[in-house]
Amino acid sequence: MKIKNSQFVISAVAKSQYPEDELPEIAFAGRSNVGKSSMINMILNRKGLAKTSSTPGKTQLVNFYDIDGLFRFVDLPGYGFAKVSKEKKATWGKIIETYLESRENLLEVFQLVDIRHKPSGEDKQMYEWIRASGFSGIVIATKTDKLSKQQIDKQLKIIKSELQMEDDGILIPISSSDKKGKYDIWDLVNSIFEVNEKDIFIERQVGS
């Protein structure tokens, strides 16, 4: 099927605010300003569904997006923004932890990292956290349009090494501006549905 309707559902700070149905969910985690909102808009062919901001740290809640009433994408709070208090960082961490550990209908978590930089200590902590929570440790490297192919290949090796990913670990390079990696993400999403025995298959979303 092709996606006909994708829409914002709710921004939640507490478990009691999460949608109560059992639609399968796929979540996206990453540092502030890594491009989570831009990626969601890109793969859904929606320019303004997920709100982007030039101000890092704006995504402070768990944002739920409904896709044709079949499943949801979930944008987790951005972490690693230096200009906030330790108390605020601790709050965001607790919000992420609560979601990861309590959401039974969560199928997988994708972690986004900026391909231009070595993963930070917080990136490494998040990766370990995701793996410890029982998920695969899928990583998406954003902003490939900023680098040459040679630089991309070099940075992908660095990311795998720094995160101590397995040799067969999934690392997808993408660019929201030129839509590189869009179909790789959808192929992976479909495989996750299949593995979890969900009767959902999304056709490639062609268009602007």
C-alpha positions in Angstrom: 0.0 0.0 0.0 1.0 3.6 -0.4 0.7 6.0 2.5 -2.5 8.1 2.1 -2.6 10.0 5.4 0.1 10.7 7.9 -0.7 13.1 10.8 0.6 14.3 14.1 -1.2 12.7 17.1 0.2 14.0 20.4 3.2 15.3 22.2 3.6 13.4 25.5 5.8 13.9 28.5 4.3 11.1 30.6 3.3 7.5 30.0 -0.3 8.4 30.8 -0.4 10.6 27.7 0.7 8.0 25.2 -1.9 6.8 22.7 -3.8 3.9 24.3 -4.3 1.6 21.4 -1.7 -1.1 20.4 -0.6 0.1 17.0 3.0 -0.9 16.3 5.5 1.9 16.7 9.0 2.6 15.4 10.9 5.2 17.3 13.7 7.6 16.3 16.4 8.7 18.8 19.3 11.1 18.4 21.1 14.2 19.4 19.5 17.6 19.1 19.7 19.0 15.6 20.7 15.6 14.1 17.8 15.8 11.7 15.1 13.5 13.0 12.2 15.7 12.1 13.7 16.4 8.6 14.1 12.6 8.1 10.5 11.9 9.1 9.2 14.5 6.7 11.5 13.2 3.9 10.4 9.5 4.1 6.7 10.5 4.4 6.8 13.1 1.6 5.5 15.7 4.0 7.3 19.0 4.2 5.9 20.2 7.5 4.5 17.3 9.4 7.3 17.0 11.9 8.3 20.5 13.0 11.9 21.3 12.3 13.8 24.0 14.2 17.2 25.8 13.8 17.3 25.8 17.6 18.8 22.6 19.0 16.9 21.0 21.9 13.4 22.0 20.8 12.1 18.5 20.7 11.6 18.0 24.4 8.6 15.6 24.3 7.7 12.3 22.8 6.0 13.1 19.5 3.6 10.5 17.9 2.8 10.4 14.2 0.0 8.2 12.9 0.5 6.6 9.5 -2.8 5.6 7.9 -4.1 4.2 11.2 -1.7 1.2 10.8 1.4 2.2 12.7 3.2 5.2 14.2 6.5 6.9 14.0 7.7 8.3 17.3 10.2 11.1 17.6 12.0 11.0 20.9 13.4 14.0 22.7 16.7 15.2 21.3 19.6 14.8 23.7 23.1 16.3 24.0 22.3 20.0 23.7 24.9 21.9 25.8 22.9 25.0 26.6 20.4 23.4 29.0 20.7 22.6 32.7 21.6 19.2 34.1 18.1 19.0 35.5 16.6 19.5 32.1 18.9 16.8 30.6 18.0 14.4 33.3 14.3 15.0 32.6 14.7 14.3 28.9 16.7 11.2 29.7 13.9 10.0 32.0 11.3 10.7 29.3 13.2 8.6 26.8 13.9 5.8 29.4 10.2 5.6 30.3 9.1 5.2 26.7 11.8 2.6 25.8 11.2 0.5 28.8 7.4 0.6 29.1 6.1 0.7 25.5 5.1 -2.9 24.7 4.0 -2.1 21.1 7.4 -0.6 20.2 8.9 -2.7 17.5 12.3 -1.0 16.9 14.4 2.0 17.7 16.5 3.8 15.0 19.3 5.9 16.3 20.4 8.9 14.2 23.9 10.3 14.2 25.5 13.1 12.3 27.8 11.5 9.7 30.2 14.5 9.9 31.2 13.9 13.5 32.5 11.1 15.7 29.7 9.7 17.9 29.7 11.6 21.2 29.7 10.0 24.6 25.9 10.5 24.7 25.5 8.9 21.3 27.5 5.9 22.7 25.4 5.8 25.8 22.2 5.9 23.8 23.4 3.1 21.5 24.2 0.9 24.6 20.8 1.8 26.1 19.0 0.8 23.0 20.8 -2.5 22.7 20.3 -3.2 26.4 16.6 -2.6 26.0 16.5 -5.5 23.5 16.5 -3.6 20.2 18.8 -4.3 17.2 20.9 -1.1 17.3 20.1 0.2 13.9 21.9 3.5 13.1 21.1 6.1 10.5 23.9 8.5 9.6 22.4 11.8 8.5 23.6 14.8 6.4 25.6 12.8 3.8 25.1 15.7 1.3 27.7 17.6 3.3 30.5 15.2 2.5 32.1 13.6 -0.5 31.8 9.8 -1.2 35.3 9.2 0.1 34.5 11.1 3.3 31.2 9.3 3.7 33.0 5.9 3.5 35.6 7.0 6.1 33.0 8.4 8.5 30.8 5.3 8.3 33.8 3.2 9.4 34.5 5.6 12.3 30.8 5.5 13.4 30.8 1.7 13.4 34.1 1.6 15.4 33.1 4.2 17.9 29.7 2.6 18.6 31.3 -0.9 18.6 28.7 -2.1 16.2 28.8 -5.7 15.1 30.2 -6.5 11.6 26.7 -7.1 10.4 25.2 -4.1 12.2 22.9 -2.0 10.2 24.2 1.5 9.4 22.2 3.5 6.7 23.6 6.8 5.3 20.9 9.3 4.4 20.4 12.9 3.3 17.0 14.5 3.9 17.8 17.3 1.4 18.5 15.0 -1.6 16.4 12.0 -0.3 19.4 9.6 -0.3 18.6 6.5 1.8 14.8 7.0 1.7 14.1 3.7 0.2 16.6 1.9 2.3 14.7 3.0 5.4 11.4 1.9 4.0 12.8 -1.5 3.0 14.1 -1.9 6.6 10.7 -0.8 8.1 8.9 -3.4 6.0 11.4 -6.1 7.1 10.7 -5.1 10.7 6.9 -5.5 10.1 7.5 -8.9 8.5 9.8 -10.2 11.4 7.1 -9.1 13.9 4.4 -10.7 11.9 2.5 -7.5 11.2 0.4 -7.5 8.1 1.7 -4.2 6.8 3.7 -3.5 3.7 4.5 0.0 2.5 5.2 0.7 -1.1 8.1 3.0 -1.9 6.9 6.6 -1.4 7.8 8.3 -4.7 7.2 12.0 -4.9 8.3 15.3 -3.6 
